[in-house]
Amino acid sequence: MSANAQSVIALLTAVDEDIPPGLEALEGRARLIHTRTVDELRAALDEADILLVTDFNTDVVEQAWPAARKVRWVHATSAGVDRLLFPALRESDIPLTNARGIFDRHIAEYVLGLILTYAKDLHTTRDLQRAHRWQHRDTERIEGQRVLVVGAGSIGRQIARACGAMGMQVTGIASRDRDDDPDFQAVYGNDRLQAVLPEQDYVVIAAPLTPATEGLFDEALFRHMAGHARLINIGRGPIVRTDDLVAALQAGELAGAALDVFEEEPLPADHPLWAMDNVIISHHMAGDVVGWRRALSEQFIANLERWQQGEALHNQVDKGRGYVPPTP
């Protein structure tokens, strides 16, 4: 990649979003073209050499991509890049980078909070407070509880560290077995998921959405979960078959589910998950802490400086696998 002191960047945001904070630092080193629609992006791609995507849930890029004759780098300000892996981009030699590392610790804190919410029955405590009722209850301990992290990448590692610090026993599922991992008691390949699932108290989905993970948690897999176990999904919604999850919860095949992502977003207001007492619903926000947008901009600008100096980009996605490969 050759140096380019005045890069042209096509920025795609959601229709209702402004330019993210922090990108004003691009002034003098790049020209930014803000787009929100297919037509606007198509026009910008006619001259842009970099595409910056902040709307991770859109098909606009694929629709406008035939106009991307000069683009030499695509960056997504999200950890998941599944919506950008359409055939034309996936099969090209154009590098795709993501926001790996920005959300990891934030999501781990969120997951730990959900585990504590279940164990300490905090949702019931709030309900009783609102009802002005005094009702003593015993709660669960989390020390010694078993956590399975499905997706032992950078986010999964931070989840393992947070849970391990609380004395929990953490096992990971990755693409292949890993020996002597410092943050997991054991890391098994995908083929061991069904075998280790019945032993777990908490199952956390932190995997990217790929052809191998889409629909992974279905009716058959839920039957292998312990009846007291809770499922937490902070990965991608389509990894879980929502109808199968509802049926499993109704049948008592698992004790609860905390869901930050869904097959359909926003979750329809009449969906049965909303009314289930053992379900905690959040709104695709597990990693979004105060200042996250500026942090994403700073990460992109740091990578832009590397690109303009002809250095290797950070966080390059293996487009065949759908994620940034782990560092050896």
BATISE-471936 format. One record per residue (C-alpha): residue number from 1; chain; residue in three letters; x, y, z. Coordinates in Angstrom, 2 decimals. Layout:
! BATISE-471936
NODE    nr   kette   rest         x         y         z
NODE   NUM       A    ALA         X         Y         Z
...
//
This chain:
! BATISE-471936
NODE    nr   kette   rest         x         y         z
NODE     1       A    MET      0.00      0.00      0.00
NODE     2       A    SER      1.54      3.27     -1.06
NODE     3       A    ALA      1.44      6.47      0.90
NODE     4       A    ASN     -1.42      8.85      0.19
NODE     5       A    ALA     -1.23     12.19      2.00
NODE     6       A    GLN     -4.70     13.26      0.93
NODE     7       A    SER     -6.84     10.15      1.12
NODE     8       A    VAL    -10.48     10.35      0.09
NODE     9       A    ILE    -12.71      8.58      2.59
NODE    10       A    ALA    -16.31      7.64      1.92
NODE    11       A    LEU    -18.08      7.48      5.28
NODE    12       A    LEU    -21.33      5.50      5.47
NODE    13       A    THR    -23.51      6.07      8.53
NODE    14       A    ALA    -27.10      5.20      9.31
NODE    15       A    VAL    -29.67      7.61      7.89
NODE    16       A    ASP    -30.25      9.30     11.26
NODE    17       A    GLU    -26.58      9.57     12.28
NODE    18       A    ASP    -24.15     12.47     12.01
NODE    19       A    ILE    -20.40     12.25     11.50
NODE    20       A    PRO    -18.96     10.40     14.53
NODE    21       A    PRO    -17.03     12.51     17.06
NODE    22       A    GLY    -13.28     12.40     16.66
NODE    23       A    LEU    -13.22     12.33     12.86
NODE    24       A    GLU    -12.65     16.08     12.81
NODE    25       A    ALA     -9.00     15.14     13.38
NODE    26       A    LEU     -8.90     14.02      9.73
NODE    27       A    GLU     -8.81     17.62      8.56
NODE    28       A    GLY     -5.63     18.24      6.62
NODE    29       A    ARG     -4.78     14.60      6.11
NODE    30       A    ALA     -7.89     13.28      4.33
NODE    31       A    ARG    -11.11     14.42      2.66
NODE    32       A    LEU    -14.25     12.93      4.19
NODE    33       A    ILE    -17.43     12.41      2.17
NODE    34       A    HIS    -20.39     11.69      4.44
NODE    35       A    THR    -23.04      9.41      2.93
NODE    36       A    ARG    -26.22      7.80      4.25
NODE    37       A    THR    -27.96      6.31      1.22
NODE    38       A    VAL    -27.12      4.00     -1.67
NODE    39       A    ASP    -27.07      6.85     -4.17
NODE    40       A    GLU    -24.87      9.04     -1.98
NODE    41       A    LEU    -22.43      6.20     -1.34
NODE    42       A    ARG    -22.34      5.22     -5.00
NODE    43       A    ALA    -21.36      8.77     -5.93
NODE    44       A    ALA    -18.70      8.94     -3.21
NODE    45       A    LEU    -17.19      5.59     -4.15
NODE    46       A    ASP    -16.45      6.95     -7.60
NODE    47       A    GLU    -13.51      8.87     -6.06
NODE    48       A    ALA    -12.87      7.33     -2.63
NODE    49       A    ASP     -9.89      5.12     -1.92
NODE    50       A    ILE    -11.10      4.22      1.61
NODE    51       A    LEU    -14.55      3.16      2.75
NODE    52       A    LEU    -15.39      3.73      6.42
NODE    53       A    VAL    -18.61      1.99      7.55
NODE    54       A    THR    -20.28      2.84     10.86
NODE    55       A    ASP    -23.65      1.29     10.00
NODE    56       A    PHE    -22.91     -2.39     10.66
NODE    57       A    ASN    -26.46     -3.53      9.92
NODE    58       A    THR    -26.90     -2.43      6.34
NODE    59       A    ASP    -26.90     -3.80      2.80
NODE    60       A    VAL    -26.11     -0.37      1.34
NODE    61       A    VAL    -22.44     -1.21      0.78
NODE    62       A    GLU    -23.21     -4.28     -1.31
NODE    63       A    GLN    -25.71     -2.32     -3.42
NODE    64       A    ALA    -23.26      0.52     -4.07
NODE    65       A    TRP    -20.14     -1.62     -4.43
NODE    66       A    PRO    -20.03     -1.74     -8.27
NODE    67       A    ALA    -19.02      1.95     -8.13
NODE    68       A    ALA    -16.01      1.18     -5.88
NODE    69       A    ARG    -13.40      1.28     -8.61
NODE    70       A    LYS    -10.71      3.06     -6.56
NODE    71       A    VAL    -11.31      1.66     -3.08
NODE    72       A    ARG     -8.20      0.03     -1.61
NODE    73       A    TRP     -9.27     -0.43      2.03
NODE    74       A    VAL    -12.57     -0.98      3.88
NODE    75       A    HIS    -12.90     -0.41      7.63
NODE    76       A    ALA    -15.88     -1.32      9.81
NODE    77       A    THR    -16.35      0.36     13.18
NODE    78       A    SER    -17.78     -2.86     14.60
NODE    79       A    ALA    -16.42     -6.21     15.70
NODE    80       A    GLY    -18.80     -8.15     13.44
NODE    81       A    VAL    -18.31     -7.78      9.69
NODE    82       A    ASP    -20.81    -10.34      8.41
NODE    83       A    ARG    -22.87     -7.78      6.48
NODE    84       A    LEU    -19.75     -6.68      4.59
NODE    85       A    LEU    -18.71    -10.15      3.48
NODE    86       A    PHE    -20.73    -10.17      0.29
NODE    87       A    PRO    -19.05    -12.09     -2.55
NODE    88       A    ALA    -17.54     -9.15     -4.45
NODE    89       A    LEU    -15.69     -7.80     -1.41
NODE    90       A    ARG    -14.92    -11.18      0.13
NODE    91       A    GLU    -13.30    -12.45     -3.06
NODE    92       A    SER    -11.34     -9.26     -3.76
NODE    93       A    ASP     -7.83     -8.47     -2.54
NODE    94       A    ILE     -9.05     -5.31     -0.79
NODE    95       A    PRO     -8.24     -5.49      2.94
NODE    96       A    LEU    -11.10     -5.34      5.43
NODE    97       A    THR    -10.40     -4.23      9.00
NODE    98       A    ASN    -12.65     -4.02     12.04
NODE    99       A    ALA    -12.88     -2.53     15.54
NODE   100       A    ARG    -11.40     -5.52     17.35
NODE   101       A    GLY    -10.26     -4.52     20.82
NODE   102       A    ILE    -12.49     -1.50     21.38
NODE   103       A    PHE    -15.47     -3.34     22.87
NODE   104       A    ASP    -13.79     -6.35     24.47
NODE   105       A    ARG    -13.52     -5.25     28.10
NODE   106       A    HIS    -16.80     -3.35     28.02
NODE   107       A    ILE    -18.66     -6.45     26.85
NODE   108       A    ALA    -16.93     -8.59     29.46
NODE   109       A    GLU    -18.13     -6.24     32.19
NODE   110       A    TYR    -21.65     -6.42     30.76
NODE   111       A    VAL    -21.59    -10.22     30.74
NODE   112       A    LEU    -20.38    -10.32     34.33
NODE   113       A    GLY    -23.17     -7.94     35.27
NODE   114       A    LEU    -25.74    -10.27     33.67
NODE   115       A    ILE    -24.33    -13.28     35.52
NODE   116       A    LEU    -24.54    -11.37     38.81
NODE   117       A    THR    -28.05    -10.22     37.98
NODE   118       A    TYR    -29.18    -13.83     37.64
NODE   119       A    ALA    -27.20    -15.16     40.59
NODE   120       A    LYS    -28.24    -12.36     42.96
NODE   121       A    ASP    -31.79    -12.15     41.55
NODE   122       A    LEU    -31.45     -8.41     41.06
NODE   123       A    HIS    -34.31     -8.19     38.56
NODE   124       A    THR    -36.69     -9.59     41.19
NODE   125       A    THR    -35.29     -7.16     43.77
NODE   126       A    ARG    -36.16     -4.25     41.49
NODE   127       A    ASP    -39.64     -5.67     40.84
NODE   128       A    LEU    -40.28     -6.03     44.57
NODE   129       A    GLN    -39.08     -2.48     45.18
NODE   130       A    ARG    -41.50     -1.14     42.62
NODE   131       A    ALA    -44.29     -3.14     44.28
NODE   132       A    HIS    -43.27     -1.83     47.74
NODE   133       A    ARG    -42.86     -5.42     48.96
NODE   134       A    TRP    -40.35     -6.69     51.54
NODE   135       A    GLN    -39.48    -10.29     50.63
NODE   136       A    HIS    -36.30    -11.93     51.91
NODE   137       A    ARG    -34.69    -14.46     49.55
NODE   138       A    ASP    -31.53    -16.54     49.36
NODE   139       A    THR    -29.40    -16.01     46.29
NODE   140       A    GLU    -26.77    -18.00     44.43
NODE   141       A    ARG    -22.99    -17.73     44.58
NODE   142       A    ILE    -21.00    -17.49     41.37
NODE   143       A    GLU    -17.67    -18.71     42.73
NODE   144       A    GLY    -17.10    -22.20     41.36
NODE   145       A    GLN    -19.85    -21.91     38.77
NODE   146       A    ARG    -19.02    -23.16     35.28
NODE   147       A    VAL    -19.03    -20.79     32.32
NODE   148       A    LEU    -18.71    -21.85     28.70
NODE   149       A    VAL    -17.63    -19.08     26.33
NODE   150       A    VAL    -18.53    -19.99     22.75
NODE   151       A    GLY    -16.09    -17.93     20.74
NODE   152       A    ALA    -12.75    -17.75     22.53
NODE   153       A    GLY    -11.43    -14.76     20.59
NODE   154       A    SER    -10.49    -11.35     21.95
NODE   155       A    ILE    -13.94    -10.65     23.42
NODE   156       A    GLY    -14.22    -14.18     24.76
NODE   157       A    ARG    -10.81    -13.84     26.41
NODE   158       A    GLN    -11.86    -10.72     28.31
NODE   159       A    ILE    -15.03    -12.49     29.42
NODE   160       A    ALA    -12.91    -15.39     30.67
NODE   161       A    ARG    -10.65    -13.01     32.61
NODE   162       A    ALA    -13.58    -11.21     34.24
NODE   163       A    CYS    -15.34    -14.44     35.21
NODE   164       A    GLY    -12.10    -16.09     36.29
NODE   165       A    ALA    -11.36    -13.17     38.60
NODE   166       A    MET    -14.63    -14.00     40.39
NODE   167       A    GLY    -13.59    -17.60     40.90
NODE   168       A    MET    -15.67    -19.06     38.11
NODE   169       A    GLN    -14.47    -22.03     36.06
NODE   170       A    VAL    -14.25    -20.90     32.44
NODE   171       A    THR    -14.04    -23.13     29.38
NODE   172       A    GLY    -13.81    -21.87     25.80
NODE   173       A    ILE    -14.97    -23.10     22.41
NODE   174       A    ALA    -12.84    -22.07     19.44
NODE   175       A    SER    -12.19    -23.26     15.91
NODE   176       A    ARG     -9.70    -25.78     17.29
NODE   177       A    ASP     -8.31    -27.05     20.59
NODE   178       A    ARG     -5.80    -24.83     22.40
NODE   179       A    ASP     -3.37    -26.10     25.01
NODE   180       A    ASP     -2.29    -24.20     28.13
NODE   181       A    ASP     -4.35    -21.09     27.49
NODE   182       A    PRO     -3.67    -18.64     30.35
NODE   183       A    ASP     -7.27    -17.38     30.60
NODE   184       A    PHE     -9.31    -20.55     30.10
NODE   185       A    GLN     -9.19    -23.78     32.05
NODE   186       A    ALA     -9.59    -25.48     28.68
NODE   187       A    VAL    -10.30    -24.49     25.09
NODE   188       A    TYR    -11.97    -27.08     22.87
NODE   189       A    GLY    -12.70    -27.16     19.17
NODE   190       A    ASN    -16.19    -26.64     17.80
NODE   191       A    ASP    -16.73    -30.39     17.58
NODE   192       A    ARG    -16.74    -30.63     21.41
NODE   193       A    LEU    -19.52    -28.10     21.99
NODE   194       A    GLN    -22.35    -30.59     22.33
NODE   195       A    ALA    -20.31    -32.80     24.68
NODE   196       A    VAL    -19.38    -30.06     27.18
NODE   197       A    LEU    -22.67    -28.15     27.06
NODE   198       A    PRO    -24.54    -30.21     29.70
NODE   199       A    GLU    -21.89    -29.42     32.34
NODE   200       A    GLN    -22.31    -25.63     32.18
NODE   201       A    ASP    -24.10    -23.20     34.49
NODE   202       A    TYR    -23.73    -20.26     32.10
NODE   203       A    VAL    -23.26    -20.37     28.33
NODE   204       A    VAL    -22.00    -17.14     26.75
NODE   205       A    ILE    -22.10    -16.68     22.98
NODE   206       A    ALA    -19.26    -14.41     21.89
NODE   207       A    ALA    -18.66    -15.86     18.43
NODE   208       A    PRO    -18.81    -13.96     15.12
NODE   209       A    LEU    -21.57    -14.73     12.64
NODE   210       A    THR    -20.20    -17.07      9.99
NODE   211       A    PRO    -21.73    -19.89      7.93
NODE   212       A    ALA    -20.52    -22.26     10.68
NODE   213       A    THR    -22.20    -20.36     13.53
NODE   214       A    GLU    -25.44    -19.22     11.90
NODE   215       A    GLY    -28.28    -21.10     13.58
NODE   216       A    LEU    -25.80    -22.99     15.79
NODE   217       A    PHE    -28.00    -22.78     18.87
NODE   218       A    ASP    -31.13    -24.57     17.74
NODE   219       A    GLU    -33.69    -26.99     19.12
NODE   220       A    ALA    -31.22    -29.90     19.13
NODE   221       A    LEU    -28.48    -27.98     20.94
NODE   222       A    PHE    -30.81    -26.54     23.57
NODE   223       A    ARG    -31.77    -30.07     24.58
NODE   224       A    HIS    -28.16    -30.60     25.67
NODE   225       A    MET    -28.14    -27.65     28.08
NODE   226       A    ALA    -28.64    -28.19     31.79
NODE   227       A    GLY    -32.09    -27.23     33.04
NODE   228       A    HIS    -30.59    -24.71     35.51
NODE   229       A    ALA    -28.28    -23.09     32.93
NODE   230       A    ARG    -28.61    -19.55     31.58
NODE   231       A    LEU    -27.75    -18.49     28.04
NODE   232       A    ILE    -26.14    -15.10     27.35
NODE   233       A    ASN    -25.82    -13.87     23.75
NODE   234       A    ILE    -23.64    -10.83     23.10
NODE   235       A    GLY    -22.35    -12.19     19.76
NODE   236       A    ARG    -24.75    -12.05     16.84
NODE   237       A    GLY    -28.49    -12.65     16.85
NODE   238       A    PRO    -28.71    -15.19     14.02
NODE   239       A    ILE    -26.42    -17.56     15.93
NODE   240       A    VAL    -29.54    -18.39     17.98
NODE   241       A    ARG    -32.75    -19.69     16.44
NODE   242       A    THR    -35.17    -17.44     18.29
NODE   243       A    ASP    -38.24    -19.66     17.92
NODE   244       A    ASP    -36.27    -22.64     19.18
NODE   245       A    LEU    -35.05    -20.62     22.17
NODE   246       A    VAL    -38.59    -19.58     23.08
NODE   247       A    ALA    -39.71    -23.21     22.91
NODE   248       A    ALA    -36.75    -24.35     25.04
NODE   249       A    LEU    -37.46    -21.71     27.69
NODE   250       A    GLN    -41.13    -22.66     27.77
NODE   251       A    ALA    -40.19    -26.33     28.11
NODE   252       A    GLY    -37.74    -25.64     30.94
NODE   253       A    GLU    -34.76    -26.92     28.97
NODE   254       A    LEU    -32.80    -23.93     30.31
NODE   255       A    ALA    -33.44    -21.57     33.20
NODE   256       A    GLY    -33.09    -18.23     31.46
NODE   257       A    ALA    -31.61    -16.17     28.66
NODE   258       A    ALA    -30.00    -12.73     28.58
NODE   259       A    LEU    -30.03    -11.43     25.02
NODE   260       A    ASP    -28.37     -8.34     23.61
NODE   261       A    VAL    -28.72     -9.35     19.95
NODE   262       A    PHE    -31.52    -10.93     17.96
NODE   263       A    GLU    -32.30    -12.43     14.58
NODE   264       A    GLU    -34.61     -9.46     13.96
NODE   265       A    GLU    -33.62     -6.05     15.32
NODE   266       A    PRO    -35.35     -4.20     16.81
NODE   267       A    LEU    -37.13     -7.09     18.51
NODE   268       A    PRO    -40.84     -6.73     17.62
NODE   269       A    ALA    -42.89     -5.25     20.46
NODE   270       A    ASP    -45.27     -8.23     20.45
NODE   271       A    HIS    -42.54    -10.87     20.61
NODE   272       A    PRO    -43.06    -13.43     23.42
NODE   273       A    LEU    -39.52    -12.92     24.77
NODE   274       A    TRP    -40.52     -9.52     26.19
NODE   275       A    ALA    -43.00    -11.09     28.61
NODE   276       A    MET    -40.79    -13.89     29.96
NODE   277       A    ASP    -39.70    -13.33     33.56
NODE   278       A    ASN    -36.52    -15.37     33.10
NODE   279       A    VAL    -35.37    -13.36     30.08
NODE   280       A    ILE    -33.28    -10.17     30.19
NODE   281       A    ILE    -33.42     -8.10     27.02
NODE   282       A    SER    -31.02     -5.31     26.12
NODE   283       A    HIS    -30.79     -3.40     22.90
NODE   284       A    HIS    -27.54     -4.30     21.09
NODE   285       A    MET    -25.61     -2.15     23.55
NODE   286       A    ALA    -23.39     -4.55     25.50
NODE   287       A    GLY    -20.18     -2.81     24.43
NODE   288       A    ASP    -21.43      0.75     24.18
NODE   289       A    VAL    -19.98      2.77     27.04
NODE   290       A    VAL    -19.65      6.54     27.29
NODE   291       A    GLY    -17.10      7.66     24.69
NODE   292       A    TRP    -17.20      4.56     22.48
NODE   293       A    ARG    -17.84      6.47     19.26
NODE   294       A    ARG    -14.80      8.68     19.76
NODE   295       A    ALA    -12.69      5.63     20.61
NODE   296       A    LEU    -13.72      4.04     17.30
NODE   297       A    SER    -12.71      7.18     15.42
NODE   298       A    GLU     -9.34      7.29     17.14
NODE   299       A    GLN     -8.73      3.63     16.29
NODE   300       A    PHE     -9.52      4.26     12.62
NODE   301       A    ILE     -7.29      7.34     12.45
NODE   302       A    ALA     -4.39      5.42     13.99
NODE   303       A    ASN     -4.82      2.75     11.32
NODE   304       A    LEU     -5.10      5.42      8.63
NODE   305       A    GLU     -1.71      6.77      9.67
NODE   306       A    ARG     -0.24      3.30      9.24
NODE   307       A    TRP     -1.88      2.96      5.82
NODE   308       A    GLN     -0.65      6.35      4.62
NODE   309       A    GLN      2.88      5.41      5.69
NODE   310       A    GLY      2.71      2.11      3.83
NODE   311       A    GLU      2.67      0.01      6.98
NODE   312       A    ALA      0.56     -3.10      7.59
NODE   313       A    LEU     -2.96     -2.44      8.82
NODE   314       A    HIS     -4.08     -3.57     12.24
NODE   315       A    ASN     -7.12     -5.83     12.68
NODE   316       A    GLN     -7.18     -7.29      9.18
NODE   317       A    VAL    -10.11     -9.67      8.84
NODE   318       A    ASP     -9.59    -13.10      7.34
NODE   319       A    LYS    -12.45    -12.75      4.88
NODE   320       A    GLY    -12.70    -16.49      4.41
NODE   321       A    ARG    -13.16    -17.09      8.14
NODE   322       A    GLY    -15.12    -13.91      8.88
NODE   323       A    TYR    -13.02    -12.55     11.75
NODE   324       A    VAL     -9.56    -11.33     12.74
NODE   325       A    PRO     -7.43    -14.42     13.40
NODE   326       A    PRO     -6.12    -14.71     16.95
NODE   327       A    THR     -2.55    -13.59     17.60
NODE   328       A    PRO     -0.33    -16.65     18.07
//
